[in-house]
């Protein structure tokens, strides 16, 4: 069963939805309709709760698509290739070929997404202020669209990598200094500085919450303040770790400058055909060879998909003997691939930004190799010896 589904194509850019986004959509509608809206609008009826919930969550997802389209359309206009947009449980991602970016490209692509979100928030605010005789559900809907898009813009503009704000700073510094790594270091330091400020705010707020409780202010206020303080501390941890990891990633890429994928990849990767049973894949490849994923090919090594361990786990064990690779694989059209002549830095970026352990190496549709994190690390160790 494929994990993503195409729902639209905009200016040649496929928009896909991951199954986790569908789960998230359903849960959010359920949460709003059964808990939040009955509390906020107790006088309304169930059909109103469900319709307002559905429309609000739909607009949340449309806002995310609009945000990512902002990135993707600007990238396309700048000549930077875009493979697709994919919606996940906690947001979306634009599959942009960042190796083709120039400094000004990174800056413009980064700010375009939050710009679209701010535009949507502005339109919602204008409608809220100008439409006469609004019903409570309509008012709540417009307020929700305004708040969601404002939050989406503000969060993504935080000056830390890999968020849009951090990428915009890096693009500006890259243009100014001409040094990508130096620009990344600067953006990383800014992000770590922001993390320190947020952490300090969280600690101070937590200490204040203790004073609030000792002053016999209602305890719920003290607990709420502590919760906010804890959230700030967690945000600080996320910002700091993301900023540091982004710089480490770039430094790792620098060690592979001038090295192509063909020099690092496994030139004889394991492969199966579409009718290979899942039982055989688990036994011969996942267990005996410790493979994380196996490419699926047809005649002349044409890549048709990839079967990962998580794909097999979605099928009951009792059915592994009767189910085939072609039934559970991720189709080739949905895979991130690299070419043998691409730089290893490009492969590292793709794996890091999409949380992948390996990438198929494809030349004119044919599988010619696999590059995995372990290949990259072994090559790096060999270079240092």
Long-range contacts (C-beta under 8 A, 24 or more apart in sequence): 1-314, 1-327, 1-328, 2-330, 2-331, 2-334, 3-311, 3-330, 3-334, 4-86, 4-330, 4-334, 10-69, 10-73, 11-73, 11-76, 12-76, 13-69, 13-72, 13-73, 13-76, 13-82, 13-84, 13-85, 14-83, 14-84, 14-85, 15-65, 15-84, 15-85, 15-86, 15-87, 16-84, 16-85, 16-86, 16-87, 16-334, 17-86, 17-87, 18-86, 18-87, 18-88, 18-89, 20-88, 20-89, 21-61, 21-87, 21-88, 21-89, 23-89, 24-89, 24-90, 25-57, 25-58, 25-61, 28-53, 28-57, 28-60, 29-53, 29-54, 29-57, 32-56, 32-57, 37-140, 40-140, 41-136, 41-137, 41-140, 44-136, 44-137, 48-137, 51-137, 52-137, 52-140, 52-141, 55-141, 56-140, 56-141, 56-144, 56-145, 59-141, 59-144, 59-145, 59-148, 60-148, 61-87, 63-117, 63-120, 63-145, 63-148, 63-149, 63-152, 64-91, 64-92, 64-152, 65-92, 66-116, 66-117, 66-120, 67-92, 67-113, 67-114, 67-116, 67-117, 67-152, 67-156, 68-92, 68-93, 68-94, 68-113, 69-116, 70-112, 70-113, 70-114, 70-115, 70-116, 70-117, 71-96, 71-109, 71-110, 71-112, 71-113, 72-96, 73-112, 74-108, 74-109, 74-112, 75-105, 75-109, 78-102, 78-104, 78-105, 78-108, 78-109, 80-105, 80-109, 83-336, 84-334, 93-353, 93-354, 95-336, 95-354, 97-346, 98-346, 98-349, 98-353, 99-342, 99-343, 99-345, 99-346, 99-349, 103-171, 103-172, 103-174, 103-175, 103-183, 104-171, 104-175, 105-171, 106-167, 106-168, 106-170, 106-171, 106-174, 107-167, 107-168, 107-171, 107-172, 107-175, 108-171, 109-167, 110-164, 110-165, 110-167, 110-168, 110-171, 111-164, 111-168, 113-156, 113-164, 114-152, 114-153, 114-156, 114-157, 114-164, 114-165, 115-153, 117-149, 117-150, 117-152, 117-153, 117-156, 118-149, 118-150, 118-153, 120-145, 120-149, 121-145, 121-146, 121-147, 121-149, 121-150, 121-153, 124-149, 158-194, 158-239, 159-187, 159-190, 159-191, 159-194, 160-187, 160-190, 160-191, 160-192, 160-194, 160-195, 160-239, 160-242, 160-243, 161-187, 161-188, 161-191, 161-242, 161-243, 161-246, 161-247, 162-242, 162-246, 162-353, 163-242, 166-190, 166-191, 166-243, 166-246, 180-250, 181-250, 181-251, 181-254, 184-246, 184-247, 184-250, 185-247, 185-250, 187-243, 187-246, 188-243, 188-244, 188-246, 188-247, 189-243, 190-243, 191-239, 191-240, 191-242, 191-243, 191-246, 192-239, 192-240, 192-243, 192-244, 194-239, 195-236, 195-237, 195-239, 195-240, 195-243, 196-236, 196-240, 198-232, 198-233, 198-235, 198-236, 198-239, 199-232, 199-233, 199-236, 199-237, 199-240, 201-232, 202-229, 202-230, 202-231, 202-232, 202-233, 202-235, 202-236, 203-229, 203-233, 205-229, 205-232, 206-230, 206-233, 249-348, 249-349, 249-352, 252-348, 252-376, 252-380, 253-344, 253-345, 253-348, 253-349, 254-345, 255-380, 255-383, 256-343, 256-344, 256-345, 256-348, 256-376, 256-379, 256-380, 257-343, 257-345, 258-343, 259-343, 259-344, 259-379, 260-340, 260-341, 260-342, 260-343, 260-344, 261-338, 261-339, 261-340, 261-341, 261-342, 261-343, 261-344, 261-346, 261-347, 261-361, 261-369, 261-371, 262-340, 262-341, 262-361, 262-368, 262-369, 263-344, 263-379, 264-344, 264-347, 264-371, 264-375, 264-376, 264-379, 265-340, 265-361, 265-368, 265-369, 265-370, 265-371, 265-375, 266-369, 266-370, 266-371, 266-372, 266-375, 267-368, 267-369, 268-369, 269-295, 269-360, 269-367, 269-369, 269-370, 270-294, 270-295, 271-295, 271-296, 271-297, 271-301, 271-367, 272-296, 272-297, 272-307, 272-325, 273-297, 273-298, 273-325, 274-298, 274-304, 274-305, 274-324, 274-325, 274-326, 274-329, 275-324, 275-325, 275-326, 276-324, 276-325, 277-320, 277-321, 277-322, 277-323, 277-324, 277-325, 278-307, 278-312, 278-315, 278-319, 278-320, 278-321, 278-323, 278-324, 278-325, 278-328, 279-320, 279-321, 281-307, 281-312, 281-325, 282-312, 282-320, 286-312, 292-357, 292-358, 292-372, 293-357, 293-358, 294-325, 295-360, 295-367, 295-370, 296-325, 296-326, 296-329, 297-367, 300-366, 301-366, 301-367, 301-368, 302-365, 302-366, 302-367, 303-332, 303-335, 303-337, 303-360, 303-362, 303-365, 303-366, 303-367, 304-329, 304-331, 304-332, 305-329, 305-330, 305-331, 305-332, 305-335, 306-330, 306-332, 306-335, 306-360, 332-360, 335-360, 337-361, 337-362, 338-362, 338-371, 339-363, 340-368, 340-369, 344-371, 344-376, 344-379, 347-371, 347-376, 348-376
